[in-house]
Amino acid sequence: MADHLETSVTLPSDPASVSAARAYVVDTLAEWGLPADTEVSDSVRLIISELATNAVQHTFGQSPTFTVDVALDRDERLCIGVTDSHPRLPRRLPAAVQQDNGRGLVIIRWLTAECGGRLRIRPTREGGKTISVELPWTVPAQSMTAAGQQEP
């Protein structure tokens, strides 16, 4: 595989774009060799869903679009980022606050840590922000026959 692969898509800040972002990332990772039926793929699917949902729900109409970036470096590190143009950075809610939403970043942090990755939140030059997750790239080995050859 190449030393560096990357792709991105810009979507409208609309609830329907959450599933489009999720499908885009899962399809890209499948093209790069990560089957959709793995635990890592399930974690990535939930992470991108939460990131895209946050970009739609918490920008209060001030970010008409959001961009999803996916990059794979040297078959070692996967980076998925969502950028919007709203200037407010996410805030951690107190544990005692009882709300129906507002826990997406907690879920993202937990899944990222469980996968051995890290979460970064950075302001952009244009005044928005990028929330990105870096994960170790782990593609399951294909099953081997008794003779040590890969099965098709």
mmCIF file of the C-alpha atoms, coordinates in Angstrom:
data_MODEL
# 
_entry.id   MODEL 
# 
loop_
_atom_site.group_PDB 
_atom_site.id 
_atom_site.type_symbol 
_atom_site.label_atom_id 
_atom_site.label_alt_id 
_atom_site.label_comp_id 
_atom_site.label_asym_id 
_atom_site.label_entity_id 
_atom_site.label_seq_id 
_atom_site.pdbx_PDB_ins_code 
_atom_site.Cartn_x 
_atom_site.Cartn_y 
_atom_site.Cartn_z 
_atom_site.occupancy 
_atom_site.B_iso_or_equiv 
_atom_site.pdbx_formal_charge 
_atom_site.auth_seq_id 
_atom_site.auth_comp_id 
_atom_site.auth_asym_id 
_atom_site.auth_atom_id 
_atom_site.pdbx_PDB_model_num 
ATOM 1   C CA . MET A 1 1   ? 0.000   0.000   0.000  1.00 0.00 ? 1   MET A CA 1 
ATOM 2   C CA . ALA A 1 2   ? 1.071   3.610   -0.481 1.00 0.00 ? 2   ALA A CA 1 
ATOM 3   C CA . ASP A 1 3   ? 2.931   5.539   2.213  1.00 0.00 ? 3   ASP A CA 1 
ATOM 4   C CA . HIS A 1 4   ? 0.068   7.999   2.520  1.00 0.00 ? 4   HIS A CA 1 
ATOM 5   C CA . LEU A 1 5   ? -3.576  7.864   1.479  1.00 0.00 ? 5   LEU A CA 1 
ATOM 6   C CA . GLU A 1 6   ? -6.060  10.622  2.069  1.00 0.00 ? 6   GLU A CA 1 
ATOM 7   C CA . THR A 1 7   ? -9.502  11.693  1.020  1.00 0.00 ? 7   THR A CA 1 
ATOM 8   C CA . SER A 1 8   ? -12.146 14.170  2.099  1.00 0.00 ? 8   SER A CA 1 
ATOM 9   C CA . VAL A 1 9   ? -15.748 15.116  1.509  1.00 0.00 ? 9   VAL A CA 1 
ATOM 10  C CA . THR A 1 10  ? -17.661 18.289  2.339  1.00 0.00 ? 10  THR A CA 1 
ATOM 11  C CA . LEU A 1 11  ? -21.305 17.856  3.276  1.00 0.00 ? 11  LEU A CA 1 
ATOM 12  C CA . PRO A 1 12  ? -24.135 20.228  4.184  1.00 0.00 ? 12  PRO A CA 1 
ATOM 13  C CA . SER A 1 13  ? -24.809 20.675  7.904  1.00 0.00 ? 13  SER A CA 1 
ATOM 14  C CA . ASP A 1 14  ? -27.995 18.672  7.691  1.00 0.00 ? 14  ASP A CA 1 
ATOM 15  C CA . PRO A 1 15  ? -29.040 15.611  9.706  1.00 0.00 ? 15  PRO A CA 1 
ATOM 16  C CA . ALA A 1 16  ? -29.081 13.483  6.523  1.00 0.00 ? 16  ALA A CA 1 
ATOM 17  C CA . SER A 1 17  ? -25.362 14.179  6.125  1.00 0.00 ? 17  SER A CA 1 
ATOM 18  C CA . VAL A 1 18  ? -24.522 12.141  9.232  1.00 0.00 ? 18  VAL A CA 1 
ATOM 19  C CA . SER A 1 19  ? -25.320 8.846   7.490  1.00 0.00 ? 19  SER A CA 1 
ATOM 20  C CA . ALA A 1 20  ? -23.570 10.085  4.319  1.00 0.00 ? 20  ALA A CA 1 
ATOM 21  C CA . ALA A 1 21  ? -20.413 10.846  6.338  1.00 0.00 ? 21  ALA A CA 1 
ATOM 22  C CA . ARG A 1 22  ? -20.550 7.443   8.023  1.00 0.00 ? 22  ARG A CA 1 
ATOM 23  C CA . ALA A 1 23  ? -20.983 5.625   4.698  1.00 0.00 ? 23  ALA A CA 1 
ATOM 24  C CA . TYR A 1 24  ? -18.166 7.637   3.113  1.00 0.00 ? 24  TYR A CA 1 
ATOM 25  C CA . VAL A 1 25  ? -15.694 6.742   5.863  1.00 0.00 ? 25  VAL A CA 1 
ATOM 26  C CA . VAL A 1 26  ? -16.689 3.062   6.077  1.00 0.00 ? 26  VAL A CA 1 
ATOM 27  C CA . ASP A 1 27  ? -16.517 2.672   2.279  1.00 0.00 ? 27  ASP A CA 1 
ATOM 28  C CA . THR A 1 28  ? -13.122 4.402   2.166  1.00 0.00 ? 28  THR A CA 1 
ATOM 29  C CA . LEU A 1 29  ? -11.716 2.172   4.888  1.00 0.00 ? 29  LEU A CA 1 
ATOM 30  C CA . ALA A 1 30  ? -13.037 -0.925  3.117  1.00 0.00 ? 30  ALA A CA 1 
ATOM 31  C CA . GLU A 1 31  ? -11.224 0.200   -0.043 1.00 0.00 ? 31  GLU A CA 1 
ATOM 32  C CA . TRP A 1 32  ? -8.074  0.573   2.039  1.00 0.00 ? 32  TRP A CA 1 
ATOM 33  C CA . GLY A 1 33  ? -8.405  -2.953  3.421  1.00 0.00 ? 33  GLY A CA 1 
ATOM 34  C CA . LEU A 1 34  ? -10.427 -2.673  6.640  1.00 0.00 ? 34  LEU A CA 1 
ATOM 35  C CA . PRO A 1 35  ? -13.466 -4.958  6.432  1.00 0.00 ? 35  PRO A CA 1 
ATOM 36  C CA . ALA A 1 36  ? -16.745 -3.416  7.586  1.00 0.00 ? 36  ALA A CA 1 
ATOM 37  C CA . ASP A 1 37  ? -17.465 -6.309  9.957  1.00 0.00 ? 37  ASP A CA 1 
ATOM 38  C CA . THR A 1 38  ? -14.600 -5.733  12.425 1.00 0.00 ? 38  THR A CA 1 
ATOM 39  C CA . GLU A 1 39  ? -14.654 -4.200  15.912 1.00 0.00 ? 39  GLU A CA 1 
ATOM 40  C CA . VAL A 1 40  ? -12.385 -1.395  14.737 1.00 0.00 ? 40  VAL A CA 1 
ATOM 41  C CA . SER A 1 41  ? -14.753 -0.612  11.879 1.00 0.00 ? 41  SER A CA 1 
ATOM 42  C CA . ASP A 1 42  ? -17.680 -0.573  14.325 1.00 0.00 ? 42  ASP A CA 1 
ATOM 43  C CA . SER A 1 43  ? -15.781 1.852   16.572 1.00 0.00 ? 43  SER A CA 1 
ATOM 44  C CA . VAL A 1 44  ? -14.883 4.087   13.623 1.00 0.00 ? 44  VAL A CA 1 
ATOM 45  C CA . ARG A 1 45  ? -18.513 4.024   12.468 1.00 0.00 ? 45  ARG A CA 1 
ATOM 46  C CA . LEU A 1 46  ? -19.693 5.247   15.889 1.00 0.00 ? 46  LEU A CA 1 
ATOM 47  C CA . ILE A 1 47  ? -16.903 7.839   16.161 1.00 0.00 ? 47  ILE A CA 1 
ATOM 48  C CA . ILE A 1 48  ? -17.685 9.384   12.768 1.00 0.00 ? 48  ILE A CA 1 
ATOM 49  C CA . SER A 1 49  ? -21.404 9.329   13.558 1.00 0.00 ? 49  SER A CA 1 
ATOM 50  C CA . GLU A 1 50  ? -20.814 11.275  16.772 1.00 0.00 ? 50  GLU A CA 1 
ATOM 51  C CA . LEU A 1 51  ? -18.380 13.735  15.150 1.00 0.00 ? 51  LEU A CA 1 
ATOM 52  C CA . ALA A 1 52  ? -20.734 14.424  12.234 1.00 0.00 ? 52  ALA A CA 1 
ATOM 53  C CA . THR A 1 53  ? -23.745 14.725  14.548 1.00 0.00 ? 53  THR A CA 1 
ATOM 54  C CA . ASN A 1 54  ? -21.864 17.275  16.652 1.00 0.00 ? 54  ASN A CA 1 
ATOM 55  C CA . ALA A 1 55  ? -20.952 19.256  13.529 1.00 0.00 ? 55  ALA A CA 1 
ATOM 56  C CA . VAL A 1 56  ? -24.627 19.387  12.538 1.00 0.00 ? 56  VAL A CA 1 
ATOM 57  C CA . GLN A 1 57  ? -26.269 19.921  15.933 1.00 0.00 ? 57  GLN A CA 1 
ATOM 58  C CA . HIS A 1 58  ? -23.851 22.180  17.786 1.00 0.00 ? 58  HIS A CA 1 
ATOM 59  C CA . THR A 1 59  ? -22.971 24.762  15.145 1.00 0.00 ? 59  THR A CA 1 
ATOM 60  C CA . PHE A 1 60  ? -26.351 26.505  15.457 1.00 0.00 ? 60  PHE A CA 1 
ATOM 61  C CA . GLY A 1 61  ? -26.591 27.208  11.726 1.00 0.00 ? 61  GLY A CA 1 
ATOM 62  C CA . GLN A 1 62  ? -23.278 29.105  11.711 1.00 0.00 ? 62  GLN A CA 1 
ATOM 63  C CA . SER A 1 63  ? -21.498 26.378  9.757  1.00 0.00 ? 63  SER A CA 1 
ATOM 64  C CA . PRO A 1 64  ? -23.393 25.618  6.538  1.00 0.00 ? 64  PRO A CA 1 
ATOM 65  C CA . THR A 1 65  ? -21.086 22.677  5.782  1.00 0.00 ? 65  THR A CA 1 
ATOM 66  C CA . PHE A 1 66  ? -18.640 20.359  7.476  1.00 0.00 ? 66  PHE A CA 1 
ATOM 67  C CA . THR A 1 67  ? -15.716 18.443  6.033  1.00 0.00 ? 67  THR A CA 1 
ATOM 68  C CA . VAL A 1 68  ? -14.691 14.885  6.804  1.00 0.00 ? 68  VAL A CA 1 
ATOM 69  C CA . ASP A 1 69  ? -11.003 14.073  6.268  1.00 0.00 ? 69  ASP A CA 1 
ATOM 70  C CA . VAL A 1 70  ? -9.607  10.543  6.305  1.00 0.00 ? 70  VAL A CA 1 
ATOM 71  C CA . ALA A 1 71  ? -5.876  9.799   6.103  1.00 0.00 ? 71  ALA A CA 1 
ATOM 72  C CA . LEU A 1 72  ? -3.771  6.673   6.445  1.00 0.00 ? 72  LEU A CA 1 
ATOM 73  C CA . ASP A 1 73  ? -0.029  7.064   7.050  1.00 0.00 ? 73  ASP A CA 1 
ATOM 74  C CA . ARG A 1 74  ? 2.358   4.193   6.267  1.00 0.00 ? 74  ARG A CA 1 
ATOM 75  C CA . ASP A 1 75  ? -0.213  1.525   7.136  1.00 0.00 ? 75  ASP A CA 1 
ATOM 76  C CA . GLU A 1 76  ? 0.306   2.501   10.775 1.00 0.00 ? 76  GLU A CA 1 
ATOM 77  C CA . ARG A 1 77  ? -1.940  5.407   11.703 1.00 0.00 ? 77  ARG A CA 1 
ATOM 78  C CA . LEU A 1 78  ? -5.489  6.285   10.697 1.00 0.00 ? 78  LEU A CA 1 
ATOM 79  C CA . CYS A 1 79  ? -6.671  9.859   11.186 1.00 0.00 ? 79  CYS A CA 1 
ATOM 80  C CA . ILE A 1 80  ? -10.317 10.882  10.870 1.00 0.00 ? 80  ILE A CA 1 
ATOM 81  C CA . GLY A 1 81  ? -11.249 14.523  11.323 1.00 0.00 ? 81  GLY A CA 1 
ATOM 82  C CA . VAL A 1 82  ? -14.375 16.631  11.084 1.00 0.00 ? 82  VAL A CA 1 
ATOM 83  C CA . THR A 1 83  ? -14.011 20.366  10.486 1.00 0.00 ? 83  THR A CA 1 
ATOM 84  C CA . ASP A 1 84  ? -16.744 22.972  10.787 1.00 0.00 ? 84  ASP A CA 1 
ATOM 85  C CA . SER A 1 85  ? -16.654 26.761  10.688 1.00 0.00 ? 85  SER A CA 1 
ATOM 86  C CA . HIS A 1 86  ? -18.282 27.414  14.074 1.00 0.00 ? 86  HIS A CA 1 
ATOM 87  C CA . PRO A 1 87  ? -15.777 29.011  16.475 1.00 0.00 ? 87  PRO A CA 1 
ATOM 88  C CA . ARG A 1 88  ? -17.024 27.479  19.734 1.00 0.00 ? 88  ARG A CA 1 
ATOM 89  C CA . LEU A 1 89  ? -14.913 24.574  20.945 1.00 0.00 ? 89  LEU A CA 1 
ATOM 90  C CA . PRO A 1 90  ? -16.716 21.656  22.588 1.00 0.00 ? 90  PRO A CA 1 
ATOM 91  C CA . ARG A 1 91  ? -17.141 21.802  26.350 1.00 0.00 ? 91  ARG A CA 1 
ATOM 92  C CA . ARG A 1 92  ? -17.139 18.903  28.752 1.00 0.00 ? 92  ARG A CA 1 
ATOM 93  C CA . LEU A 1 93  ? -20.416 18.827  30.680 1.00 0.00 ? 93  LEU A CA 1 
ATOM 94  C CA . PRO A 1 94  ? -20.429 18.193  34.420 1.00 0.00 ? 94  PRO A CA 1 
ATOM 95  C CA . ALA A 1 95  ? -21.299 14.600  35.271 1.00 0.00 ? 95  ALA A CA 1 
ATOM 96  C CA . ALA A 1 96  ? -24.303 15.735  37.310 1.00 0.00 ? 96  ALA A CA 1 
ATOM 97  C CA . VAL A 1 97  ? -25.995 17.447  34.353 1.00 0.00 ? 97  VAL A CA 1 
ATOM 98  C CA . GLN A 1 98  ? -28.991 15.397  33.237 1.00 0.00 ? 98  GLN A CA 1 
ATOM 99  C CA . GLN A 1 99  ? -29.541 15.900  29.515 1.00 0.00 ? 99  GLN A CA 1 
ATOM 100 C CA . ASP A 1 100 ? -30.709 13.795  26.614 1.00 0.00 ? 100 ASP A CA 1 
ATOM 101 C CA . ASN A 1 101 ? -27.663 14.798  24.595 1.00 0.00 ? 101 ASN A CA 1 
ATOM 102 C CA . GLY A 1 102 ? -24.223 16.288  25.093 1.00 0.00 ? 102 GLY A CA 1 
ATOM 103 C CA . ARG A 1 103 ? -22.357 13.046  25.722 1.00 0.00 ? 103 ARG A CA 1 
ATOM 104 C CA . GLY A 1 104 ? -20.984 12.493  22.204 1.00 0.00 ? 104 GLY A CA 1 
ATOM 105 C CA . LEU A 1 105 ? -17.483 13.676  22.995 1.00 0.00 ? 105 LEU A CA 1 
ATOM 106 C CA . VAL A 1 106 ? -17.368 11.397  26.045 1.00 0.00 ? 106 VAL A CA 1 
ATOM 107 C CA . ILE A 1 107 ? -18.267 8.460   23.798 1.00 0.00 ? 107 ILE A CA 1 
ATOM 108 C CA . ILE A 1 108 ? -15.633 9.501   21.251 1.00 0.00 ? 108 ILE A CA 1 
ATOM 109 C CA . ARG A 1 109 ? -12.940 9.831   23.929 1.00 0.00 ? 109 ARG A CA 1 
ATOM 110 C CA . TRP A 1 110 ? -13.791 6.427   25.385 1.00 0.00 ? 110 TRP A CA 1 
ATOM 111 C CA . LEU A 1 111 ? -13.803 4.630   22.004 1.00 0.00 ? 111 LEU A CA 1 
ATOM 112 C CA . THR A 1 112 ? -10.588 6.357   20.953 1.00 0.00 ? 112 THR A CA 1 
ATOM 113 C CA . ALA A 1 113 ? -8.824  5.325   24.160 1.00 0.00 ? 113 ALA A CA 1 
ATOM 114 C CA . GLU A 1 114 ? -10.173 1.778   23.879 1.00 0.00 ? 114 GLU A CA 1 
ATOM 115 C CA . CYS A 1 115 ? -8.646  1.524   20.383 1.00 0.00 ? 115 CYS A CA 1 
ATOM 116 C CA . GLY A 1 116 ? -5.293  2.901   21.590 1.00 0.00 ? 116 GLY A CA 1 
ATOM 117 C CA . GLY A 1 117 ? -5.692  6.253   19.863 1.00 0.00 ? 117 GLY A CA 1 
ATOM 118 C CA . ARG A 1 118 ? -5.943  9.896   20.753 1.00 0.00 ? 118 ARG A CA 1 
ATOM 119 C CA . LEU A 1 119 ? -8.397  12.739  20.285 1.00 0.00 ? 119 LEU A CA 1 
ATOM 120 C CA . ARG A 1 120 ? -7.354  16.241  19.238 1.00 0.00 ? 120 ARG A CA 1 
ATOM 121 C CA . ILE A 1 121 ? -9.350  19.456  19.061 1.00 0.00 ? 121 ILE A CA 1 
ATOM 122 C CA . ARG A 1 122 ? -7.749  22.303  17.131 1.00 0.00 ? 122 ARG A CA 1 
ATOM 123 C CA . PRO A 1 123 ? -8.975  25.710  16.010 1.00 0.00 ? 123 PRO A CA 1 
ATOM 124 C CA . THR A 1 124 ? -8.649  26.367  12.279 1.00 0.00 ? 124 THR A CA 1 
ATOM 125 C CA . ARG A 1 125 ? -7.087  29.460  10.696 1.00 0.00 ? 125 ARG A CA 1 
ATOM 126 C CA . GLU A 1 126 ? -10.520 30.370  9.366  1.00 0.00 ? 126 GLU A CA 1 
ATOM 127 C CA . GLY A 1 127 ? -12.019 30.532  12.856 1.00 0.00 ? 127 GLY A CA 1 
ATOM 128 C CA . GLY A 1 128 ? -13.665 27.113  13.056 1.00 0.00 ? 128 GLY A CA 1 
ATOM 129 C CA . LYS A 1 129 ? -12.393 23.881  14.565 1.00 0.00 ? 129 LYS A CA 1 
ATOM 130 C CA . THR A 1 130 ? -11.274 20.389  13.670 1.00 0.00 ? 130 THR A CA 1 
ATOM 131 C CA . ILE A 1 131 ? -11.941 17.448  15.941 1.00 0.00 ? 131 ILE A CA 1 
ATOM 132 C CA . SER A 1 132 ? -9.782  14.531  14.914 1.00 0.00 ? 132 SER A CA 1 
ATOM 133 C CA . VAL A 1 133 ? -9.146  11.020  16.091 1.00 0.00 ? 133 VAL A CA 1 
ATOM 134 C CA . GLU A 1 134 ? -5.912  9.151   15.436 1.00 0.00 ? 134 GLU A CA 1 
ATOM 135 C CA . LEU A 1 135 ? -6.043  5.380   15.721 1.00 0.00 ? 135 LEU A CA 1 
ATOM 136 C CA . PRO A 1 136 ? -3.525  2.621   15.134 1.00 0.00 ? 136 PRO A CA 1 
ATOM 137 C CA . TRP A 1 137 ? -4.238  0.995   11.781 1.00 0.00 ? 137 TRP A CA 1 
ATOM 138 C CA . THR A 1 138 ? -5.050  -2.627  12.437 1.00 0.00 ? 138 THR A CA 1 
ATOM 139 C CA . VAL A 1 139 ? -6.258  -4.715  9.546  1.00 0.00 ? 139 VAL A CA 1 
ATOM 140 C CA . PRO A 1 140 ? -7.114  -8.298  10.532 1.00 0.00 ? 140 PRO A CA 1 
ATOM 141 C CA . ALA A 1 141 ? -4.854  -10.884 8.939  1.00 0.00 ? 141 ALA A CA 1 
ATOM 142 C CA . GLN A 1 142 ? -6.574  -13.023 6.341  1.00 0.00 ? 142 GLN A CA 1 
ATOM 143 C CA . SER A 1 143 ? -7.151  -16.585 7.428  1.00 0.00 ? 143 SER A CA 1 
ATOM 144 C CA . MET A 1 144 ? -4.355  -18.976 6.575  1.00 0.00 ? 144 MET A CA 1 
ATOM 145 C CA . THR A 1 145 ? -4.575  -22.575 5.395  1.00 0.00 ? 145 THR A CA 1 
ATOM 146 C CA . ALA A 1 146 ? -2.631  -25.355 7.067  1.00 0.00 ? 146 ALA A CA 1 
ATOM 147 C CA . ALA A 1 147 ? 0.050   -25.007 4.360  1.00 0.00 ? 147 ALA A CA 1 
ATOM 148 C CA . GLY A 1 148 ? 0.532   -21.342 5.302  1.00 0.00 ? 148 GLY A CA 1 
ATOM 149 C CA . GLN A 1 149 ? -1.108  -19.910 2.184  1.00 0.00 ? 149 GLN A CA 1 
ATOM 150 C CA . GLN A 1 150 ? -3.786  -17.245 2.306  1.00 0.00 ? 150 GLN A CA 1 
ATOM 151 C CA . GLU A 1 151 ? -7.285  -18.345 1.579  1.00 0.00 ? 151 GLU A CA 1 
ATOM 152 C CA . PRO A 1 152 ? -9.084  -16.419 -1.162 1.00 0.00 ? 152 PRO A CA 1 
# 
